[in-house]
Amino acid sequence: MSDAPLPAAADHSLSAVFGERRVLLNLAFRMLGSSYDAEDVVQETYMRWYALSEDDQREIRSPMAWLVRVAGRICLDHLSSARVRRERYVGEWLPEPLPGAAGAGVDPAATGPDPADQISLDESVTMGVLVVLDSVTPAERVAFILHDIFGVPFTEIAETVGRSPAACRQLATSARRRLRAAEPPAIRSSRHRDVVSAFKHACETGDLDTLVGLLDVTATATATADGGGRVRTALRPVVGADKIARLFLGVLRKAPGVSFRVEDVSGRPGLVGRVDGVTAAVIGIDLTQECRIGRLWLMMHPDKLHAWRTRDGR
């Protein structure tokens, strides 16, 4: 996404205002990690805009800035309530993985019904970044995303989060610090793909030693799964190369009909598992500086695989 400040456009026409929908959808997805929740936020934002009288709309100097501020506020409320809902979530909660490579822009003419098709992929939507953002406070997440990713001034962010501009600056700094501490090294996409391909082959051949060798052996390799109580999977993160390797081999023994392909997951090479042509699992993968697998995010919750299943034709 661009770091340039949002334009102060004064076009209040229906086409101009609704033309900002894709920006709002991208904003809300980075806030919430769910394309369907993001779509709900965008719909609510437009409902509030059209609830204004024509006079009130004309008094707004920049409709885009107003829409972003309102969407940010709705996301903040959603994030705050989500923390309560997560206490009842079965197992680990993960953000929704999206199909596609980093830098693959969205077709401006795309009119597909799935909101995931309209989300631009860059470093701010990788599984690792969204997982870290989910660990910071709602106010930190909103301040960071609005400022660092969408270029909104702290004076405007202050109106969204209800704090001073100086406090919002500190919120963004705190989130930025957490992200930098957890940031994986920059690995060439071709090298990343080679490691993922080797992992796939070792899983398919049942090669435990090779699997262990591909994983980070410093006891920090972690695999986290999300089945949401809908699909049986590990309820807690699995830590350690040997445990992770045995977990994957065990899963494959119990599901002999699954076939894996190396595909881009949220902008980086990962794995997609299908059964009878239907996506059943998507695995996001981050590498260490030594090009070993340090983090795996296994998504099996069917509601979070809709973008992939749409591509499957299901």
Disulfide bonds with the S-S distance in Angstrom:
none
